[in-house]
């Protein structure tokens, strides 16, 4: 009986050992989910599933992940899997990424097996993010600029972003660039309105190329600082180029955000002392004019131009200062009016010289006429004397007494008395040459005077007519014709004509007198 029981126990042990060996020899296997795209997951989305395994019926299976698993991936020992892929696994250029994951299963006896599964992670575009923007404090009549910082406005995917203004949200005079720079020059009404209550400006931030938008909101407030006054210049140019004797006229309008009564001083400083302080004219307390005319002597020879900088400044009662710098370039310019007067003086002086010479020749003509008549009369009288002398016997002196007052001495006069039979043999031709002047010489000089006067008259008329206008005197021909006319007045027979070098004309060289001789002469006032 005891022997039978022992045999049964041994049999049971053998059966148990055989059963255990059969279980160990049976393999364990991982069972993956069967639904479609279970391993495809977008960035930022959670994927969950339960893993299973096959093995012995009474065996216990443990699940785990291999080395190098992504951060945030979790698998507990009973096979519950969860994972949220980060947004930095894929991007807009590489839109998908394969992430291999090793799943490991192990039974309680230590037998293990593993399987690698590839997860396909899809890129998910995120809209731009806008942090809390600091307020935009603006000033009056100044170009205020606000830059959206990249630390507050950005795209977490690294996509390029652009700023898009919302038209009905943008104040008049404001501008938002695509790079996020907001500029705004406020009018007085806008600034006063902001001082009463802040204003909000809304805009879009859009990433590229996905065109995903996020709306931003910026608070705008008027600054509470004691602002300096402002200078408005009309015209608005800051650089001028002009010639001498040109007039500069700039208008200045002053304003102050704290009130126009806060303006204290307005003036200018120049790096050239030739600009007088009187050039700045005050019209009202906040309106001025700068009127300046650089004279013809402003730019000294040999310089062609001169640069001048004028700084206009305004001060308020708190000594806040605002400046406007304006540059002037003055070019050396010929004084046309002065040049015309100079040319006219030369023109008139030469005609005065010609007029005086014509007058002197007229006087010489009259003198030669008189001498010629006298010479002719002297010949005729001497011929009569030659006939009346006859025979003369002698020539003797005779003394006569003149009656005078009792207290005066008597005067004696000595005269020649002709008597006797003496004969005068002097011929008519000899009397003309010795006692009078040569008629041939008088005629030669008379003809020369007439010819020279006629030449001067003709050339003077031509010169007076050709250069009567100032435009004609500006030409290069004027100087050349002056030299020619002046050469014509050099008399070659001055000695033969017996002209007095110190001759003074008794007539005044007035414009009427010159015009009477040279009818085409134009006085200065008639050529203006």
Buried (B, 14 or more C-beta within 10 A) or exposed (E): EEEEEEEEEEEEEEEEEEEEEEBEEEEBEBEEBEEEEEBEBBBBEEBEBEBBBEBBEEBEBBBBBEEEBBEEBEBEEEBEBEBBBEBEBBBBEEEEBEBEBBBBBBBEEEBEBEBEBEBBBBBBBBBBEBEEBEEBBBBBBBEBEBEBEEEBBBBEBEBEBBBEBEEEBBBEEBEBEEEBEBBBBBEEEBBEBBBEEEBEBEBBBBBEEBEBBBEBEBEBBBBEEEBBBBBBBEEEEEEBEBBBBBEBEBBBEBBBBBEEEBBBEBEBEBEBEEBEEEBBEEEEEBBBBBEBEBEBEBBEEEEEEBEBEBEBBBBBBEEBEBEBEBEBEBBBBEBEEEEBEEBBEBBBEBBBBBBBBBBBBEBBBEBBEEBBEEBEEBBEEBBEEBEEBEEEEEEEEEEEEEEEEEEEEEEEEEEEEEEEEBEEEEEEEEBBEEEBBEBEEBEBBBEBBEEBBEEBBEBBBBBBBBBBEBEBBBEEEBEEBBEEBEEBBEBEEEEEBEBEEEEEBEEEBEBEBBBEBBEBBBBBEEBE
